[in-house]
Amino acid sequence: MAPHPDRLFPIEPEARAIARRLHAAVAGLPIVSPHGHTDPAWYALNEPFPDPAALFVTPDHYVFRMLYSHGVQLEELGIPRLDGSAVETDPRAVWRRFAGHFHLFRGTPTRYWFEQALHDVFGIGERLGPGNADRLYDAIAEKLAGPDFRPRALYQRFNIEVIATTDGPLDDLAHHAGLRRSGWSGRVLPTYRPDAVVNPERAGFADNVARFVALAGEAMTFAGYLAAHRARRAFFGSLGATATDHGHPTARTANLDPVEAETLFRRVLSGSPAPEDAELFRAQMLTEMARMSIDDKLVMQLHPGSYRNHNPLLFERFGADMGADIPTATNYVRDLKPLLDLFGNDKRLTLILFTLDETAYGRELAPLAGHYPALRLGPPWWFFDSPDGMRRFRELTTETAGFANTVGFNDDTRAYLSIPARHDMARRVDCSHLARLVAEHRLDEDEAHEIAHDLAYGLVKRAYRL
């Protein structure tokens, strides 16, 4: 059963016809993926993906968090425990558990992406379930063994023009360097994500900072620490990076004088920093990162508002990023003001704001981005990377910020095979929104075509300096 050609389009005949025309004009545009979490080793080594479970189940927190909510233990999905205890090692058994619970994903974007990937990548039009789990596993595994399903071949097949990974400040970027030497035409860029040496509440923070400063050959002072960031950012830029990314609990920023900053730096390295010191240090570092971005032109992304590792049992057993991250309320108007007072009017800075707090769209984010030249709005992220989340985003932000203060779409995913489906979903939702504006005589159709092209392709290339 192929995906319906009118999926996500308006039900009203006139608007649906307009949406079809708009989508037909952008459906074939190249994919620009400026922020995501695919593994650069995939492209550098170009080895076959191991099996269907390792591709679709084990690495995808959207999948295993839903299964866990219905009693499936992560050990049963082959996810290793920190203590080395035994877990399921048979990928077919993992796939069967996924198939046996596939009904849980009804109405979710996970099902949408998965089924479109099955159809478009593997030519499978059946709905997964216990009765066909082994047959579909075998069909997928057989194709994964062939050269047409290796990462580089899929990159070309997916019509990806450029894709960015997310990389730590201590990463040697060896796979990125190898790609540059290989002569392969694909464009895979690193992104500077300094959280491991910016967040004092991260495990191993003091040791990370010591290694980080030593790597740059700098003194263990706040000035030396900042110089180390500049050096690492330059190294990332030499391998093609155009952006940084910052995953902070809040959007708070600060503007301390040099003496205060040096004193704070000493305190957060002293052992177990007080929560207020940790928050203030993160706040100061957002401002410092903005200052550096004005100098080196790296686009700055801020992803705040996630209560990380909310489930202590999973964190103790499996570590971070096990599907227990929960959205929190986020303040942007007051928290960003110290940074914006310094740099908000500077056109050399591009700061792209994301949120897990939809209540902030109309009240804070759209008015801020609709005023400050340095600000742009990132697309719906994580829990709101869905058809209705995308619709709400356009409805809540466009009247205040317009379209041009947004940055198109980025998929933010580890699930490689879902990338085309995610971008197509965004294009369909945006075309549907534009079609309604045309049907209501709020836009002319020629304008809608220009905007649809921008939302799918033009804005993201300009915003991320690609």
Buried (B, 14 or more C-beta within 10 A) or exposed (E): EEBEEBEBBBEEEEBBBBBBBBBEBBEEBBBBBBBBBBBBBBBBBBEBBEBBBBBBBBBBBBBBBBBBEEEBBBBBBBBBBEEEEEBBEEBBBBBBBBBBBBEBBEEBBBBBBBBBBBBBBBEBEBBBEEEBBEEBBEBBBEBBEEEEBBBBEBBEEBEBBBBBBBBBBEBEBEBBBBBBEEEBEBBBBBBBBBBBBBBBBBEEBBEBBBBBBEBBEBEBEBEBBBBBBBBBBBBBBEBBBBBBBBBBBBBBBBBBEEEBBBEBBEBBBEEEBEEEBBBBBBBBBBBBBBBBBBEBEBBBBBBBBBEBBEBEEBBEBBBEBBBBBEBBEBBBBEBBBBBBEBBBEBEEBBBBBBBBBBEBBBBBBBBBBBBBBBBBBBBBBBBBBBBEBBBBBBEBBBEBBBBBBBBBBBBBBBBBBBBBBBBBBBBBBBBBBBBBBBBEEEBEBEEBBBBBBBBBBBBBBBBBEB
